[in-house]
């Protein structure tokens, strides 16, 4: 069975192009690229916060609690 030669890969590529078409493959490539870019940005943002799971944007609300009268 051996490994595939360059000719095998070219035939597979031609068949894939015929089945899906270049426009659909280009859209799939753009979607995949956007997903990878978003994932990298998310990882970058996560590392900049110091790896802490606690939110540093928490706000404290000051006031006085009172009983509700019915």
C-alpha positions in Angstrom: 0.0 0.0 0.0 3.0 2.4 0.6 2.9 6.1 0.8 1.2 8.4 -1.7 3.2 10.1 -4.4 2.7 13.6 -5.6 0.4 12.3 -8.4 -2.0 10.7 -5.9 -2.3 14.0 -4.0 -2.9 16.0 -7.2 -5.6 13.6 -8.3 -7.3 13.9 -4.8 -7.0 17.7 -5.1 -8.7 17.8 -8.5 -11.5 15.5 -7.3 -12.1 17.8 -4.2 -12.1 20.9 -6.4 -14.7 19.2 -8.7 -16.9 18.1 -5.9 -16.9 21.3 -3.8 -15.9 24.0 -6.2 -13.4 26.8 -5.6 -15.8 29.3 -4.1 -17.0 26.9 -1.4 -13.4 25.9 -0.6 -12.4 29.6 -0.4 -15.3 30.3 2.0 -14.3 27.3 4.2 -10.7 28.6 4.3 -11.8 32.1 5.3 -14.0 30.7 8.0 -11.3 28.5 9.3 -8.8 31.3 9.2 -11.1 33.6 11.1 -11.7 30.9 13.8 -8.0 30.4 14.2 -7.4 34.1 14.5 -10.1 34.5 17.1 -8.7 31.6 19.1 -5.2 33.1 19.0 -6.6 36.5 20.1 -8.5 34.8 23.0 -5.4 33.0 24.1 -3.4 36.2 24.0 -6.1 38.1 26.0 -6.2 35.3 28.6 -2.4 35.4 29.0 -2.3 39.2 29.4 -4.6 39.0 32.5 -1.9 37.0 34.3 -3.7 33.6 34.0 -6.0 34.5 36.9 -9.5 33.1 36.8 -10.8 35.9 39.0 -12.2 38.9 37.2 -10.2 42.1 37.9 -13.1 44.3 36.6 -15.4 43.5 39.5 -17.0 46.6 41.1 -18.0 47.0 44.7 -21.4 48.5 45.4 -21.5 50.4 48.6 -24.7 51.1 50.5 -26.7 50.1 53.4 -29.0 47.1 53.5 -32.4 47.7 55.0 -35.3 45.4 55.7 -38.2 45.3 53.3 -41.4 46.3 55.0 -44.5 44.5 53.9 
